[in-house]
Amino acid sequence: QVQLVESGGGLVQPGGSLRLSCAASTNIASIYAMGWYRQAPGKQRELVAVITSGRSTNYLDSVKGRFTISRDNAKNTVYLEMNNLKPEDTAVYYCNGRGRYPGAYDYWGQGTQVTVSS
């Protein structure tokens, strides 16, 4: 069973920065897409950013220009660099790894809390 372990969450003031890390127990070069999702209280989980094995990226409109996703296949780790954080970014952030087609593998981490508040 593949394990994804997130770290790097915490409390930060508006305008601040955090870097989330997702360490995988497998060779992430074999995983088609690695992504970060978030879920705020009372809201549905949403895709924040995704990076494919070909290093194509896609972002939620509200984080474009502020967040950057990257992957280090040698370290089996995916990162989410978050800058200029806003209170509305407050959520539990989850790491995900999935296959290319529906019904393929789909791995999830346990999540890390990000709180943006003064």
GIWOKA-V708987 format. One record per backbone hydrogen bond with DSSP energy under -0.5 kcal/mol. NH is the residue of the N-H (numbers start at 1). CO is the residue of the C=O. E is the energy in kcal/mol with one decimal. If there is no record, write none. Layout:
NH:CO:E ; NH:CO:E
//
This chain:
5:23:-2.4 ; 6:4:-0.5 ; 7:21:-1.9 ; 10:113:-0.9 ; 12:115:-2.6 ; 15:85:-3.3 ; 16:13:-2.3 ; 18:82:-2.2 ; 20:80:-2.6 ; 21:7:-2.6 ; 22:78:-2.2 ; 23:5:-2.6 ; 24:76:-2.8 ; 25:3:-1.9 ; 28:26:-0.9 ; 30:27:-1.8 ; 31:28:-1.5 ; 32:30:-0.5 ; 33:98:-2.0 ; 34:51:-2.8 ; 35:96:-2.9 ; 36:49:-2.9 ; 37:94:-2.9 ; 38:46:-2.3 ; 39:92:-2.0 ; 43:40:-2.2 ; 46:38:-2.8 ; 48:36:-2.9 ; 49:36:-1.7 ; 50:58:-2.0 ; 51:34:-2.9 ; 52:56:-2.3 ; 53:32:-2.0 ; 55:52:-2.1 ; 58:50:-1.8 ; 60:48:-2.6 ; 63:60:-1.9 ; 64:60:-0.8 ; 64:61:-0.8 ; 66:63:-2.3 ; 67:63:-2.3 ; 68:81:-2.4 ; 70:79:-1.8 ; 72:77:-3.2 ; 73:71:-0.6 ; 75:72:-0.8 ; 76:72:-0.7 ; 77:72:-1.8 ; 78:22:-2.1 ; 79:70:-2.9 ; 80:20:-2.2 ; 81:68:-3.1 ; 82:18:-3.2 ; 82:80:-0.6 ; 83:66:-1.9 ; 83:81:-0.5 ; 84:15:-0.6 ; 85:16:-2.4 ; 89:86:-2.4 ; 90:87:-1.8 ; 91:114:-2.0 ; 92:39:-2.2 ; 93:91:-0.5 ; 93:112:-3.1 ; 94:37:-2.8 ; 96:35:-2.6 ; 97:107:-2.0 ; 98:33:-2.4 ; 99:105:-2.3 ; 104:101:-1.9 ; 107:97:-3.7 ; 109:95:-2.1 ; 110:4:-0.6 ; 112:93:-2.0 ; 114:91:-2.6 ; 115:10:-2.8 ; 117:12:-2.1 ; 117:115:-0.7
//
